[in-house]
């Protein structure tokens, strides 16, 4: 019996070696296919662009990796749109390049002559387009006369606004936008002179009132004119540096600052008086310097209020990539842009998303127009420049902004590392 059992055991081993009693091979799962990250990004963005808004609306979009120039995504990138306030990106870039980050606006007080506590002749208040001039700044200019011992002024207070031209309204502005009344000597909070609608004369009245209240007798009137070459400079007020003013312009999207800056660029680069035409010329020259042949565009003003402004996503990203690589200008330029979920016109947007506190961009809004252009940093710490222009829609801007926010969030969360399919 023992011999039989041994025989049976050996036979079993023999047959199993021949495969008759072979065990089943171990089943392995097939490898999980990986998703191409760029293809997924394109799919996600394309899905957003299927929203009902685009049944009638138009979009132009381009996304570029700033270090390599790789085009990450584009759609209708050469189609022209009204840029709205993304126009300010060009105003800011040209101002930094041509005026310098330390540039300051001047407002100067002159006098014909001061003899024994009396101004013999006129005093002159000359503005040089300071967009953040305040009433107290004018009062302090007048205080300089008091410190010189001036008790009376024989002549008039002459306001000089000849640094800019006398055209107060931009081409293509809608009626609602006209109250800006741009002038080289103006304070936003001080209403224009009722009879002439002159902001310069209003500044003159402010100065006269301040002097009278402090005991200075002013015999003459407040009139418009120019500072004679032989007048003596009494004192001047300097604005904060351009770096600070660009933040005040771009973060809240301030049209007043943008238009005064636009004309100032024209005055400083091409010559006084500053005009919208000269501002356009200075920006056109700047773009030719940095791009050679820039894509088709048309600038009319510096803020984007005008419906005559036209540009495309291609031009937006070209500018943004250039500024990113300009070591001297980039810090101030980037610092002027609103931060998603933090401040400016992006304070209440993209909160709770990957883009919050990361994406920095300039917004733009007109009736039927919404734009967003700027920079974001991806999950791989890669910097993307992007421009998104949406136009020809009916209804509130929040629908277009929601689309921009979704795209911005996809870009910020993007990683080139392939992920498995789910």
C-alpha positions as CSV (number, residue, x, y, z in Angstrom):
1,X,0.0,0.0,0.0
2,X,2.8,2.3,0.9
3,X,4.4,1.5,-2.5
4,X,1.2,2.5,-4.3
5,X,1.0,5.8,-2.6
6,X,4.5,6.7,-3.5
7,X,3.9,5.7,-7.1
8,X,0.7,7.8,-7.3
9,X,2.6,10.9,-5.9
10,X,5.4,10.6,-8.4
11,X,2.9,10.2,-11.2
12,X,1.2,13.3,-10.2
13,X,4.5,15.3,-10.3
14,X,5.2,13.8,-13.7
15,X,1.9,14.7,-15.3
16,X,2.0,18.2,-13.8
17,X,5.4,18.7,-15.4
18,X,3.8,17.8,-18.7
19,X,1.0,20.4,-18.2
20,X,-1.8,17.9,-17.7
21,X,-2.5,19.4,-14.2
22,X,-0.9,22.8,-14.9
23,X,-2.0,25.7,-12.7
24,X,-3.9,28.7,-14.2
25,X,-1.5,31.6,-15.2
26,X,-1.9,34.8,-13.0
27,X,-4.2,37.3,-14.7
28,X,-2.7,40.9,-14.8
29,X,-4.6,44.1,-15.4
30,X,-3.9,45.9,-18.7
31,X,-1.9,49.1,-18.1
32,X,-4.2,52.2,-17.6
33,X,-3.9,54.5,-20.6
34,X,-2.5,57.9,-19.9
35,X,-4.2,61.1,-21.0
36,X,-2.2,63.6,-23.1
37,X,-2.2,66.8,-20.9
38,X,-2.4,69.2,-23.8
39,X,-5.1,67.3,-25.5
40,X,-7.1,67.3,-22.2
41,X,-6.6,71.0,-21.8
42,X,-7.8,71.6,-25.4
43,X,-10.8,69.4,-24.7
44,X,-11.7,71.3,-21.5
45,X,-11.4,74.7,-23.1
46,X,-13.3,73.6,-26.2
47,X,-16.1,72.3,-24.0
48,X,-16.3,75.7,-22.3
49,X,-16.6,77.3,-25.8
50,X,-19.6,75.2,-26.5
51,X,-21.7,77.2,-24.0
52,X,-24.8,78.8,-25.3
53,X,-23.3,82.3,-25.2
54,X,-21.3,81.5,-28.4
55,X,-24.4,80.8,-30.4
56,X,-24.1,84.5,-31.3
57,X,-21.0,85.8,-29.6
58,X,-17.5,85.8,-31.0
59,X,-14.3,84.8,-29.2
60,X,-10.6,85.2,-29.8
61,X,-8.1,83.4,-27.6
62,X,-4.4,82.6,-27.5
63,X,-2.3,81.1,-24.7
64,X,1.5,81.1,-25.0
65,X,4.2,79.6,-22.7
66,X,6.4,82.6,-22.2
67,X,9.7,80.9,-21.7
68,X,9.6,78.9,-24.9
69,X,7.0,80.7,-27.1
70,X,5.0,77.5,-27.5
71,X,1.4,78.1,-28.4
72,X,-0.6,76.2,-25.8
73,X,-4.0,77.0,-27.3
74,X,-5.5,79.4,-29.8
75,X,-8.8,80.0,-31.5
76,X,-9.6,82.9,-33.8
77,X,-6.4,84.6,-32.4
78,X,-6.2,87.0,-35.3
79,X,-9.9,88.1,-35.3
80,X,-10.2,91.8,-34.3
81,X,-12.3,92.7,-31.3
82,X,-13.0,95.8,-29.2
83,X,-10.4,95.4,-26.5
84,X,-12.1,97.6,-23.9
85,X,-9.8,98.2,-20.9
86,X,-7.2,95.6,-22.0
87,X,-6.1,98.7,-24.0
88,X,-4.5,99.9,-20.7
89,X,-1.9,97.1,-21.0
90,X,-0.5,98.9,-24.0
91,X,-0.7,102.3,-22.4
92,X,1.1,101.0,-19.3
93,X,3.8,99.2,-21.3
94,X,4.6,102.2,-23.4
95,X,4.6,104.6,-20.4
96,X,7.1,102.4,-18.6
97,X,9.3,102.0,-21.7
98,X,9.3,105.6,-22.7
99,X,8.8,107.6,-19.5
100,X,10.5,105.3,-17.0
101,X,9.1,103.9,-13.8
102,X,10.3,106.9,-11.8
103,X,8.6,109.5,-13.9
104,X,6.6,112.1,-12.0
105,X,3.9,114.6,-13.2
106,X,4.6,118.2,-12.3
107,X,2.2,121.0,-11.3
108,X,4.1,124.3,-11.0
109,X,3.3,127.8,-9.6
110,X,5.1,130.8,-11.2
111,X,5.1,134.5,-10.5
112,X,6.1,137.5,-12.5
113,X,8.0,139.2,-9.6
114,X,7.7,139.5,-5.8
115,X,8.6,142.8,-4.3
116,X,8.2,143.6,-0.6
117,X,5.5,141.1,0.0
118,X,3.6,141.8,-3.1
119,X,3.4,140.0,-6.4
120,X,3.9,142.6,-9.1
121,X,2.0,141.1,-12.0
122,X,0.4,137.7,-12.2
123,X,0.8,134.3,-10.7
124,X,0.6,131.3,-13.0
125,X,-0.6,127.7,-12.2
126,X,0.6,125.3,-14.9
127,X,-0.5,121.7,-15.1
128,X,1.3,118.9,-16.7
129,X,-1.5,116.3,-16.8
130,X,-1.1,115.0,-13.2
131,X,-3.9,112.4,-13.1
132,X,-3.9,112.1,-9.3
133,X,-3.7,115.8,-8.4
134,X,-5.6,116.6,-5.2
135,X,-7.2,119.8,-3.8
136,X,-4.7,119.9,-1.0
137,X,-1.8,119.9,-3.5
138,X,-3.1,123.1,-5.0
139,X,-3.4,124.6,-1.5
140,X,0.2,123.7,-0.6
141,X,1.4,125.4,-3.8
142,X,-0.3,128.6,-2.5
143,X,1.3,128.2,0.9
144,X,4.7,128.7,-0.8
145,X,3.7,132.3,-1.5
146,X,2.8,132.8,2.2
147,X,6.2,131.5,3.2
148,X,7.7,134.1,0.9
149,X,5.8,136.8,2.8
150,X,3.3,137.6,0.0
151,X,0.4,139.6,1.3
152,X,-1.2,140.7,-2.1
153,X,-1.2,139.8,-5.8
154,X,-1.6,142.8,-8.1
155,X,-2.5,140.8,-11.2
156,X,-4.6,137.7,-12.0
157,X,-4.3,134.0,-11.4
158,X,-3.5,132.6,-14.9
159,X,-4.1,128.9,-15.4
160,X,-2.0,127.2,-18.0
161,X,-3.2,123.9,-19.5
162,X,-1.3,124.1,-22.7
163,X,0.8,121.0,-22.0
164,X,-2.1,119.1,-23.6
165,X,-4.5,120.1,-26.4
166,X,-7.9,121.5,-25.7
167,X,-9.8,118.4,-27.0
168,X,-11.6,117.1,-23.9
169,X,-13.5,114.1,-25.4
170,X,-12.0,111.1,-27.1
171,X,-13.1,109.8,-30.5
172,X,-15.7,107.0,-30.3
173,X,-16.7,107.7,-26.7
174,X,-20.3,107.1,-26.0
175,X,-22.3,110.0,-24.5
176,X,-22.1,108.4,-21.0
177,X,-18.3,108.7,-21.1
178,X,-18.0,112.4,-21.9
179,X,-17.9,113.8,-18.4
180,X,-14.2,112.9,-18.1
181,X,-13.3,116.3,-19.6
182,X,-9.6,115.6,-19.9
183,X,-7.4,118.6,-19.2
184,X,-3.7,119.2,-18.4
185,X,-4.7,121.0,-15.2
186,X,-7.6,119.2,-13.5
187,X,-8.7,117.5,-10.3
188,X,-11.2,114.8,-10.7
189,X,-13.0,115.7,-7.5
190,X,-13.3,119.4,-8.4
191,X,-16.2,120.0,-10.8
192,X,-15.5,122.1,-14.0
193,X,-16.2,125.8,-14.1
194,X,-20.0,126.0,-14.8
195,X,-19.8,128.6,-17.5
196,X,-16.8,127.2,-19.4
197,X,-16.7,123.6,-18.3
198,X,-13.0,124.2,-17.7
199,X,-11.4,122.1,-15.0
200,X,-8.3,124.4,-15.2
201,X,-10.4,127.5,-14.2
202,X,-11.9,125.4,-11.4
203,X,-8.3,124.7,-10.1
204,X,-7.6,128.5,-10.3
205,X,-10.7,129.2,-8.2
206,X,-9.5,126.7,-5.7
207,X,-6.1,128.4,-5.4
208,X,-7.7,131.9,-5.1
209,X,-10.1,130.8,-2.4
210,X,-7.2,129.2,-0.4
211,X,-5.1,132.3,-0.7
212,X,-7.9,134.7,0.4
213,X,-8.8,132.5,3.3
214,X,-5.2,132.8,4.5
215,X,-5.2,136.6,4.2
216,X,-3.7,137.2,0.7
217,X,-5.4,139.9,-1.3
218,X,-5.9,138.9,-4.9
219,X,-6.9,141.9,-7.1
220,X,-7.2,140.2,-10.5
221,X,-9.4,137.5,-12.0
222,X,-8.9,133.9,-12.9
223,X,-8.1,133.6,-16.6
224,X,-6.6,131.1,-19.0
225,X,-3.2,131.8,-20.5
226,X,0.4,130.6,-20.7
227,X,3.4,131.1,-18.5
228,X,5.7,133.7,-20.0
229,X,9.4,132.7,-20.4
230,X,10.6,135.2,-17.9
231,X,8.2,134.2,-15.0
232,X,9.9,132.8,-11.9
233,X,9.2,129.4,-10.6
234,X,7.9,129.6,-7.0
235,X,7.3,125.9,-6.2
236,X,6.2,122.7,-7.8
237,X,4.2,119.7,-6.8
238,X,5.3,116.2,-7.9
239,X,3.0,113.3,-8.2
240,X,3.9,109.8,-6.9
241,X,6.2,107.9,-9.3
242,X,4.7,106.2,-12.4
243,X,5.0,102.8,-10.8
244,X,2.4,103.8,-8.2
245,X,0.2,105.5,-10.7
246,X,0.1,102.4,-12.9
247,X,-1.3,100.4,-10.0
248,X,-4.0,103.1,-9.5
249,X,-4.8,102.8,-13.2
250,X,-4.8,99.0,-13.9
251,X,-6.1,97.5,-10.7
252,X,-9.4,99.4,-10.6
253,X,-9.3,100.1,-14.4
254,X,-9.2,103.9,-14.1
255,X,-10.1,105.6,-17.4
256,X,-9.2,109.1,-16.1
257,X,-5.6,108.1,-15.4
258,X,-5.3,106.2,-18.6
259,X,-6.3,109.1,-20.8
260,X,-4.1,111.7,-19.1
261,X,-1.2,109.2,-19.3
262,X,-1.9,108.5,-22.9
263,X,-1.7,112.2,-23.9
264,X,1.4,112.6,-21.7
265,X,3.2,109.9,-23.6
266,X,2.4,111.8,-26.7
267,X,3.7,115.1,-25.2
268,X,6.9,113.5,-23.9
269,X,7.8,111.3,-26.8
270,X,6.6,113.4,-29.8
271,X,6.3,116.9,-28.3
272,X,3.9,119.3,-26.7
273,X,1.0,119.7,-26.7
274,X,0.0,116.1,-25.9
275,X,-2.8,114.8,-28.1
276,X,-4.6,111.5,-28.6
277,X,-3.0,111.4,-32.1
278,X,0.5,111.8,-30.6
279,X,-0.3,109.1,-28.0
280,X,-1.4,106.8,-30.8
281,X,1.8,107.5,-32.7
282,X,4.0,106.9,-29.7
283,X,2.4,103.5,-29.0
284,X,2.6,102.5,-32.7
285,X,6.3,103.3,-32.7
286,X,6.8,101.3,-29.5
287,X,5.1,98.3,-30.9
288,X,7.1,98.5,-34.1
289,X,10.3,98.6,-32.0
290,X,9.5,95.5,-30.0
291,X,7.6,93.5,-32.6
292,X,8.8,94.6,-36.0
293,X,5.4,94.2,-37.7
294,X,2.7,93.9,-35.1
295,X,-0.6,92.2,-35.9
296,X,-3.4,94.3,-37.3
297,X,-4.8,96.8,-34.7
298,X,-6.1,100.3,-34.2
299,X,-5.7,102.4,-31.1
300,X,-7.7,105.6,-30.6
301,X,-7.4,106.3,-26.9
302,X,-5.5,105.0,-23.8
303,X,-8.3,103.6,-21.7
304,X,-10.3,101.4,-24.2
305,X,-13.5,103.5,-23.9
306,X,-13.6,104.1,-27.7
307,X,-15.4,101.7,-29.9
308,X,-12.9,102.5,-32.6
309,X,-10.2,100.6,-30.8
310,X,-9.5,97.2,-32.4
311,X,-7.0,94.4,-31.6
312,X,-6.7,90.7,-31.4
313,X,-5.5,88.0,-29.0
314,X,-2.3,87.6,-31.0
315,X,-1.3,91.2,-30.3
316,X,-2.2,90.9,-26.6
317,X,0.0,87.8,-26.1
318,X,2.9,89.3,-28.1
319,X,2.9,92.3,-25.8
320,X,2.7,90.2,-22.7
321,X,5.5,87.9,-23.7
322,X,7.7,90.9,-24.6
323,X,7.1,92.5,-21.2
324,X,7.7,89.3,-19.4
325,X,11.2,89.1,-20.9
326,X,12.0,92.7,-20.3
327,X,13.8,92.5,-16.9
328,X,13.8,96.3,-16.3
329,X,10.1,96.8,-16.9
330,X,8.5,93.5,-15.9
331,X,8.3,93.9,-12.0
332,X,6.4,97.2,-12.2
333,X,4.2,96.0,-15.1
334,X,3.2,92.8,-13.3
335,X,2.6,94.6,-10.0
336,X,0.0,96.9,-11.6
337,X,-2.3,94.0,-12.6
338,X,-5.3,92.8,-10.6
339,X,-4.8,89.5,-8.7
340,X,-7.5,86.9,-9.0
341,X,-9.6,86.8,-5.8
342,X,-7.5,89.4,-4.1
343,X,-7.8,93.0,-5.5
344,X,-8.9,95.4,-8.2
345,X,-11.4,94.3,-10.9
346,X,-10.6,90.6,-10.1
347,X,-11.2,90.8,-6.4
348,X,-14.5,88.8,-6.6
349,X,-13.5,86.5,-9.4
350,X,-12.0,83.0,-9.4
351,X,-12.3,82.7,-5.6
352,X,-11.9,79.1,-4.4
353,X,-10.3,78.1,-7.8
354,X,-6.7,77.1,-8.6
355,X,-6.3,80.6,-10.1
356,X,-7.1,82.4,-6.9
357,X,-4.0,84.5,-5.7
358,X,-2.1,83.2,-8.7
359,X,-3.5,84.6,-12.0
360,X,-2.8,88.3,-12.7
361,X,-4.7,90.0,-15.5
362,X,-6.3,93.1,-16.9
363,X,-10.0,93.0,-17.4
364,X,-12.0,94.9,-20.0
365,X,-15.8,95.6,-20.2
366,X,-18.0,97.5,-22.6
367,X,-21.6,96.7,-23.5
368,X,-21.4,93.4,-25.4
369,X,-17.6,93.2,-24.8
370,X,-15.6,91.3,-22.2
371,X,-11.9,90.8,-22.2
372,X,-9.2,89.3,-19.9
373,X,-5.5,89.2,-20.6
374,X,-2.5,88.6,-18.4
375,X,-0.4,85.8,-16.9
376,X,-0.8,82.7,-14.8
377,X,1.5,80.1,-13.3
378,X,0.7,76.4,-13.9
379,X,0.9,73.5,-11.5
380,X,4.4,72.9,-13.0
381,X,5.4,76.5,-12.2
382,X,5.3,77.3,-15.9
383,X,4.2,80.9,-16.8
384,X,1.5,81.3,-19.5
385,X,0.5,84.6,-21.1
386,X,-3.0,84.6,-22.4
387,X,-5.6,86.9,-24.1
388,X,-9.3,86.2,-24.2
389,X,-11.6,88.5,-26.1
390,X,-15.3,87.9,-26.2
391,X,-17.7,90.3,-28.0
392,X,-21.1,90.6,-29.7
393,X,-23.2,89.1,-27.0
394,X,-26.4,90.4,-25.4
395,X,-27.0,90.3,-21.7
396,X,-24.9,90.8,-18.6
397,X,-21.1,90.5,-18.6
398,X,-21.1,87.9,-15.9
399,X,-21.7,85.1,-18.4
400,X,-18.6,86.0,-20.4
401,X,-16.6,86.5,-17.2
402,X,-17.6,83.0,-16.0
403,X,-16.2,81.6,-19.2
404,X,-12.9,83.5,-18.8
405,X,-12.6,82.4,-15.2
406,X,-13.0,78.7,-16.2
407,X,-10.4,79.0,-18.8
408,X,-8.0,80.8,-16.4
409,X,-8.6,78.1,-13.9
410,X,-7.8,75.3,-16.4
411,X,-4.6,77.1,-17.3
412,X,-3.5,77.5,-13.7
413,X,-4.2,73.9,-12.9
414,X,-2.5,72.6,-16.0
415,X,0.4,70.1,-15.6
416,X,2.4,68.5,-18.4
417,X,2.7,65.3,-16.4
418,X,0.3,62.8,-17.9
419,X,-2.5,61.5,-15.6
420,X,-4.3,58.1,-15.9
421,X,-7.8,58.1,-17.5
422,X,-10.7,57.8,-15.1
